[in-house]
Amino acid sequence: MPDRNRNHRVLMYSHDTFGLGHLRRCRAIAQALVQDHRGMMVLIISGSQIAGAFDYRARVDFVKIPSVIKLRNGEYATMSEHIDLADTIHMRRSIIRHTAESFRPDIFIVDKEPMGLRGEVEETLAFLKERGTTLVLGLRDVMDAPHLLEAEWKHSDMLSKIDRYFDHIWVYGPPDFHDPLSGLDVPPGVHDRMDFVGFLQRSARGDQPSQHQPDGDYILVTTGGGGDGADLIENVLRAFEHDPTLTTRTLIVLGPYMTADLRAGFTQRGTAFPHVDVIDFDPRMEELTANAQSVVAMGGYNTFCEILSFDKPALIVPRIAPREEQLLRASRAAELGMVDMLLPGDAADPARMAEALRRLPHRKRPSEGWDGLTLDGLHNISDLVGKELGR
């Protein structure tokens, strides 16, 4: 890349209150940027409890802010009962602002939450805009059902703030898959600044398999972070318990945010089947996905991108509440013939789930379902960054 991109700095914000998706997406973008732009430095601000569990390329690092978890009812809580939520948000806001002041980024990329958790990023956005930093909002292909997103954003006047602060809005999906702002009253200026960059392709290192990888063909069952994945694991195990002829080799990854009692129970039940392995977590999910015969998942963005990247036959059982993001993504992908989908109520029927698992290794790959599938998001983001820095 041109030497003019040497020593440029990109700051990324990932609020990380639930699951692993935000951090893993930021990490994928960061690592692609430093690979393509010689001398560039990328710093990720993350609230993930396990940000340090992942490997990072040289010139990619992270700043950990105090963790806040999002409960299944949509409320937030701190990781310690001794620290008030308001105090925690104040600390996070201060760390974010001081990190931006010290790092002096050329570009600031905010992942998914435009103003951050409880508005914690707005002060930093105003500061960086004043000093001429390019401000970018990165959105998933699907945010949520329009009526839910509108209700969430309306009270904070979010669309007007997006219009005020951000120079660019990058959508991490193709325009013919889904528009994350469809159904909202979007200011014209926001639409003018939207770039649909495409899905973010993932890659496996390939130097050695994960220590958890089974021998031979296997179905990978993954819940992502696992905080809301208990129903999927329950339904898969009940399918094996219901149908003793279902003996396909299966690796179940529970996720690091699943509660300890649930993990212990599922692990114990898994020992009843010699062809089923149950593990808590593996930071190299790309390798496990790349080497799997097929995948069962909930339909979060990152797992979906991995399924597409490695072109794996997939069964999606989406979460349908309190957000409809996974439902919308899975429904659209199933409509295009890319994956099979079971609604949670159908997946709770052991006979139906067993039959879906039996069919899964034989279904067509995503690329055979939708000939318009492209995975050029990381390349396009790198090009956009290069053009922005070249101005």
C-alpha positions as CSV (number, residue, x, y, z in Angstrom):
1,M,0.0,0.0,0.0
2,P,1.2,3.6,-0.5
3,D,3.5,4.9,2.2
4,R,1.1,7.8,2.9
5,N,-0.9,5.3,5.0
6,R,2.1,4.6,7.3
7,N,1.5,5.6,10.9
8,H,-2.2,6.3,10.4
9,R,-4.4,5.4,13.4
10,V,-7.9,3.8,13.5
11,L,-9.8,3.7,16.7
12,M,-12.8,1.3,17.1
13,Y,-15.5,1.1,19.7
14,S,-17.2,-2.2,20.6
15,H,-19.7,-1.9,23.5
16,D,-19.9,-5.7,24.1
17,T,-22.7,-6.1,26.6
18,F,-24.0,-9.5,25.3
19,G,-22.2,-12.2,23.4
20,L,-19.0,-12.0,21.3
21,G,-20.3,-10.6,18.0
22,H,-19.2,-7.0,18.3
23,L,-15.6,-7.7,19.4
24,R,-15.1,-10.4,16.8
25,R,-16.4,-8.2,14.0
26,C,-14.2,-5.3,15.1
27,R,-11.2,-7.7,15.4
28,A,-11.8,-9.0,11.8
29,I,-11.9,-5.5,10.4
30,A,-8.9,-4.4,12.4
31,Q,-6.8,-7.3,11.3
32,A,-7.7,-6.8,7.7
33,L,-6.8,-3.1,7.9
34,V,-3.3,-3.7,9.3
35,Q,-2.7,-6.4,6.8
36,D,-3.5,-4.2,3.9
37,H,-2.1,-0.8,5.2
38,R,1.6,-1.0,6.1
39,G,2.3,0.8,9.3
40,M,-1.3,1.4,10.3
41,M,-2.2,1.0,14.0
42,V,-5.7,0.0,15.1
43,L,-6.9,0.2,18.7
44,I,-10.2,-1.4,19.8
45,I,-12.1,-0.2,22.9
46,S,-14.0,-3.2,24.2
47,G,-16.3,-4.0,27.1
48,S,-15.9,-7.8,26.5
49,Q,-15.0,-9.8,29.5
50,I,-12.8,-12.1,27.4
51,A,-11.2,-9.6,25.0
52,G,-7.8,-11.0,25.9
53,A,-8.7,-14.5,25.0
54,F,-8.2,-13.8,21.3
55,D,-5.0,-13.5,19.2
56,Y,-4.4,-10.1,17.5
57,R,-2.1,-9.2,14.7
58,A,0.9,-6.9,15.2
59,R,-0.3,-3.3,15.3
60,V,-3.8,-4.3,16.6
61,D,-4.4,-3.9,20.3
62,F,-7.4,-3.3,22.7
63,V,-8.3,-1.2,25.6
64,K,-10.6,-2.9,28.1
65,I,-13.4,-0.8,29.7
66,P,-15.4,-2.1,32.7
67,S,-17.8,-4.8,31.6
68,V,-21.6,-4.3,31.6
69,I,-23.9,-7.2,30.8
70,K,-27.2,-7.1,29.1
71,L,-29.8,-9.4,30.7
72,R,-32.3,-11.4,28.7
73,N,-35.0,-8.9,29.7
74,G,-33.1,-6.1,28.0
75,E,-31.9,-4.4,31.2
76,Y,-28.2,-3.8,32.0
77,A,-26.2,-4.8,35.1
78,T,-22.6,-4.4,36.2
79,M,-20.2,-7.4,36.7
80,S,-19.8,-6.5,40.4
81,E,-22.6,-5.9,42.8
82,H,-20.4,-3.4,44.6
83,I,-20.3,-0.9,41.7
84,D,-23.3,1.1,40.7
85,L,-24.3,1.0,37.0
86,A,-24.2,4.8,36.7
87,D,-20.7,4.8,38.1
88,T,-19.6,2.1,35.7
89,I,-21.0,4.0,32.7
90,H,-19.2,7.2,34.0
91,M,-15.9,5.3,34.1
92,R,-16.4,3.8,30.7
93,R,-17.2,7.2,29.2
94,S,-14.1,8.7,30.8
95,I,-11.8,5.9,29.5
96,I,-13.3,6.2,26.0
97,R,-12.7,10.0,25.9
98,H,-9.2,9.9,27.3
99,T,-8.2,7.0,25.0
100,A,-9.4,9.1,22.0
101,E,-7.5,12.1,23.2
102,S,-4.3,10.1,23.7
103,F,-4.5,7.9,20.6
104,R,-5.5,10.8,18.2
105,P,-7.1,8.6,15.6
106,D,-7.5,9.6,11.9
107,I,-10.7,7.4,11.8
108,F,-13.1,6.4,14.5
109,I,-15.4,3.4,13.8
110,V,-18.3,2.9,16.1
111,D,-19.8,-0.6,16.0
112,K,-23.6,-0.9,15.9
113,E,-24.5,1.4,18.9
114,P,-24.3,4.9,17.4
115,M,-23.9,6.8,20.7
116,G,-22.6,3.8,22.6
117,L,-24.1,2.2,25.7
118,R,-26.3,4.8,27.4
119,G,-24.8,7.5,25.2
120,E,-21.2,6.9,26.5
121,V,-19.6,7.7,23.2
122,E,-21.4,10.9,22.2
123,E,-19.0,13.1,24.1
124,T,-16.0,11.5,22.3
125,L,-17.8,11.8,18.9
126,A,-18.2,15.5,19.5
127,F,-14.6,15.9,20.5
128,L,-13.2,14.0,17.6
129,K,-15.5,15.8,15.1
130,E,-14.2,19.1,16.3
131,R,-10.6,18.0,15.7
132,G,-11.4,16.7,12.2
133,T,-11.4,12.9,12.7
134,T,-13.4,10.9,10.2
135,L,-16.4,9.3,12.0
136,V,-17.8,6.0,10.8
137,L,-20.8,4.1,12.0
138,G,-20.7,0.4,11.2
139,L,-24.0,-1.5,11.1
140,R,-24.9,-5.1,10.7
141,D,-26.8,-6.3,7.7
142,V,-29.8,-6.6,10.1
143,M,-30.3,-4.4,13.1
144,D,-33.8,-5.3,14.3
145,A,-37.4,-5.2,13.3
146,P,-38.3,-1.6,12.3
147,H,-40.9,-1.1,15.0
148,L,-38.5,-2.3,17.7
149,L,-35.5,-0.3,16.4
150,E,-37.7,2.8,16.0
151,A,-39.0,2.5,19.6
152,E,-35.4,2.1,20.9
153,W,-34.0,5.1,18.9
154,K,-36.9,7.5,19.0
155,H,-36.6,8.6,22.7
156,S,-32.9,9.6,22.1
157,D,-33.4,11.2,18.7
158,M,-30.9,8.7,17.4
159,L,-31.3,9.3,13.7
160,S,-30.8,13.0,14.0
161,K,-27.6,12.3,16.0
162,I,-26.4,9.9,13.3
163,D,-27.0,12.6,10.8
164,R,-25.1,15.2,12.9
165,Y,-22.0,13.2,13.8
166,F,-21.1,10.5,11.3
167,D,-19.4,11.1,8.0
168,H,-20.0,7.6,6.7
169,I,-22.3,4.6,7.5
170,W,-21.0,1.2,6.5
171,V,-23.4,-1.6,6.3
172,Y,-21.8,-5.0,6.7
173,G,-23.8,-6.7,4.1
174,P,-24.9,-6.4,0.4
175,P,-27.8,-4.1,-0.6
176,D,-29.8,-6.9,-2.1
177,F,-29.8,-8.9,1.2
178,H,-31.3,-6.5,3.7
179,D,-31.3,-2.8,4.5
180,P,-30.8,-2.3,8.3
181,L,-32.6,1.0,8.3
182,S,-35.6,-0.1,6.2
183,G,-38.9,1.0,7.6
184,L,-37.4,4.0,9.5
185,D,-37.8,7.7,8.7
186,V,-34.2,8.2,7.8
187,P,-32.9,11.7,7.0
188,P,-31.8,12.0,3.4
189,G,-28.3,12.9,4.4
190,V,-27.9,9.6,6.2
191,H,-29.0,7.6,3.2
192,D,-26.5,9.5,1.1
193,R,-23.7,8.5,3.4
194,M,-24.5,4.7,3.4
195,D,-22.2,2.2,1.8
196,F,-23.2,-1.4,1.6
197,V,-19.7,-3.0,1.8
198,G,-20.8,-6.7,1.8
199,F,-20.5,-9.6,4.3
200,L,-17.2,-9.8,6.2
201,Q,-15.3,-12.9,5.1
202,R,-13.6,-14.9,7.7
203,S,-10.5,-17.1,7.3
204,A,-9.0,-20.0,9.2
205,R,-5.3,-20.1,10.1
206,G,-4.9,-23.6,8.8
207,D,-1.5,-24.2,10.4
208,Q,-3.0,-26.7,12.9
209,P,-6.5,-27.8,13.9
210,S,-8.1,-26.8,17.2
211,Q,-7.4,-29.2,20.0
212,H,-11.2,-29.7,20.3
213,Q,-11.7,-30.7,16.7
214,P,-13.1,-34.3,16.4
215,D,-11.7,-36.7,13.9
216,G,-13.5,-37.1,10.6
217,D,-16.7,-35.4,9.6
218,Y,-18.8,-33.6,12.3
219,I,-21.7,-31.3,12.9
220,L,-20.7,-28.1,14.7
221,V,-23.4,-26.7,17.1
222,T,-22.5,-23.2,18.3
223,T,-24.4,-20.6,20.3
224,G,-21.9,-17.8,19.9
225,G,-21.4,-16.2,23.3
226,G,-23.9,-18.6,24.8
227,G,-25.7,-16.2,27.1
228,D,-29.0,-16.9,25.3
229,G,-28.1,-20.3,23.8
230,A,-29.5,-22.7,26.3
231,D,-32.7,-23.5,24.3
232,L,-30.7,-24.5,21.2
233,I,-28.4,-26.8,23.2
234,E,-31.4,-28.3,25.0
235,N,-33.2,-29.0,21.7
236,V,-30.2,-30.6,20.2
237,L,-29.6,-32.9,23.2
238,R,-33.3,-33.8,23.3
239,A,-33.1,-34.8,19.7
240,F,-30.2,-37.2,20.4
241,E,-32.1,-38.6,23.5
242,H,-35.3,-39.0,21.4
243,D,-33.7,-40.8,18.4
244,P,-30.9,-43.3,19.3
245,T,-30.3,-43.9,15.6
246,L,-29.0,-40.4,15.3
247,T,-25.3,-41.0,15.6
248,T,-23.7,-38.3,13.5
249,R,-20.4,-37.0,15.1
250,T,-21.3,-33.7,16.8
251,L,-19.3,-31.0,18.6
252,I,-21.3,-28.7,20.8
253,V,-19.7,-25.4,21.8
254,L,-21.7,-23.9,24.7
255,G,-20.2,-20.4,24.8
256,P,-18.3,-18.5,27.5
257,Y,-21.4,-16.5,28.7
258,M,-23.6,-19.5,29.4
259,T,-24.1,-19.9,33.2
260,A,-22.0,-22.4,35.0
261,D,-24.9,-24.5,36.1
262,L,-26.2,-24.8,32.6
263,R,-22.8,-25.7,31.2
264,A,-22.3,-28.4,33.9
265,G,-25.7,-29.9,33.1
266,F,-25.3,-30.0,29.4
267,T,-21.7,-31.4,29.6
268,Q,-23.0,-34.2,31.8
269,R,-25.8,-35.1,29.5
270,G,-23.4,-35.1,26.5
271,T,-21.4,-37.9,28.1
272,A,-24.3,-40.3,27.4
273,F,-23.5,-40.2,23.7
274,P,-20.0,-41.4,22.6
275,H,-20.4,-39.5,19.3
276,V,-21.1,-36.1,21.0
277,D,-18.5,-33.8,22.5
278,V,-19.4,-30.8,24.6
279,I,-17.0,-28.0,25.3
280,D,-17.3,-24.5,26.9
281,F,-15.4,-22.3,24.5
282,D,-12.8,-22.2,21.8
283,P,-11.3,-18.9,20.6
284,R,-10.5,-20.4,17.2
285,M,-14.1,-20.9,16.1
286,E,-13.1,-20.1,12.5
287,E,-11.0,-23.3,12.4
288,L,-13.8,-25.4,13.9
289,T,-16.3,-24.0,11.4
290,A,-13.9,-24.4,8.4
291,N,-13.4,-28.1,9.2
292,A,-17.0,-29.0,10.1
293,Q,-19.2,-30.9,7.7
294,S,-22.2,-28.7,8.6
295,V,-23.3,-26.2,11.2
296,V,-26.2,-25.6,13.6
297,A,-26.4,-22.1,15.0
298,M,-28.7,-19.3,16.1
299,G,-28.0,-16.9,13.3
300,G,-26.0,-14.1,14.9
301,Y,-24.0,-12.0,12.4
302,N,-20.5,-13.5,13.0
303,T,-21.5,-17.1,12.9
304,F,-23.6,-16.4,9.8
305,C,-20.5,-14.9,8.1
306,E,-18.4,-17.9,9.1
307,I,-21.0,-20.2,7.6
308,L,-20.9,-18.2,4.4
309,S,-17.2,-17.9,4.3
310,F,-16.6,-21.6,4.6
311,D,-19.7,-22.4,2.6
312,K,-21.1,-24.9,5.1
313,P,-24.6,-26.5,5.0
314,A,-26.4,-24.9,7.9
315,L,-29.5,-25.1,10.1
316,I,-30.4,-21.9,11.8
317,V,-32.7,-21.7,14.9
318,P,-33.0,-18.0,15.5
319,R,-33.6,-16.1,18.7
320,I,-37.0,-14.4,18.2
321,A,-37.1,-12.2,21.4
322,P,-36.4,-9.6,22.7
323,R,-34.8,-8.7,19.3
324,E,-35.9,-10.1,15.9
325,E,-32.5,-9.6,14.3
326,Q,-31.7,-13.3,14.0
327,L,-35.2,-14.1,12.8
328,L,-35.0,-11.5,10.0
329,R,-31.5,-12.7,8.9
330,A,-32.4,-16.4,9.0
331,S,-35.7,-15.8,7.2
332,R,-34.1,-13.9,4.4
333,A,-31.3,-16.5,4.1
334,A,-33.8,-19.3,4.0
335,E,-35.9,-17.4,1.4
336,L,-32.8,-17.2,-0.8
337,G,-32.1,-20.9,-0.3
338,M,-28.8,-20.4,1.6
339,V,-29.7,-22.2,4.8
340,D,-32.4,-24.3,6.5
341,M,-34.4,-22.6,9.3
342,L,-36.4,-24.0,12.2
343,L,-38.4,-21.6,14.5
344,P,-37.7,-22.2,18.2
345,G,-41.1,-23.8,18.7
346,D,-40.5,-26.3,15.9
347,A,-37.0,-27.0,17.1
348,A,-38.4,-27.9,20.6
349,D,-40.0,-30.9,19.0
350,P,-37.4,-33.7,19.4
351,A,-38.6,-35.6,16.3
352,R,-38.5,-32.6,14.1
353,M,-35.1,-31.5,15.4
354,A,-33.7,-35.0,14.9
355,E,-34.9,-35.1,11.3
356,A,-33.4,-31.7,10.6
357,L,-30.1,-32.9,12.0
358,R,-30.2,-36.0,9.9
359,R,-30.9,-34.0,6.7
360,L,-28.3,-31.3,7.4
361,P,-25.1,-32.8,6.1
362,H,-26.9,-33.5,2.8
363,R,-28.4,-30.1,2.1
364,K,-26.8,-27.7,-0.4
365,R,-24.2,-25.2,0.5
366,P,-25.1,-21.4,0.8
367,S,-23.3,-20.6,-2.5
368,E,-25.5,-23.2,-4.3
369,G,-28.6,-21.5,-2.9
370,W,-27.9,-17.9,-3.8
371,D,-25.7,-17.2,-6.7
372,G,-25.5,-13.6,-5.7
373,L,-23.5,-14.4,-2.6
374,T,-20.4,-12.2,-2.2
375,L,-18.0,-11.8,0.7
376,D,-16.0,-8.8,-0.1
377,G,-16.7,-6.6,2.9
378,L,-13.2,-6.6,4.4
379,H,-11.7,-5.7,1.0
380,N,-14.2,-2.9,0.5
381,I,-13.7,-1.5,4.0
382,S,-9.9,-1.5,3.4
383,D,-10.4,0.4,0.1
384,L,-12.7,2.9,1.8
385,V,-10.2,3.5,4.5
386,G,-7.4,3.9,2.0
387,K,-9.4,6.5,0.0
388,E,-10.3,8.4,3.2
389,L,-6.8,8.6,4.3
390,G,-5.6,9.6,0.9
391,R,-7.7,12.8,0.9
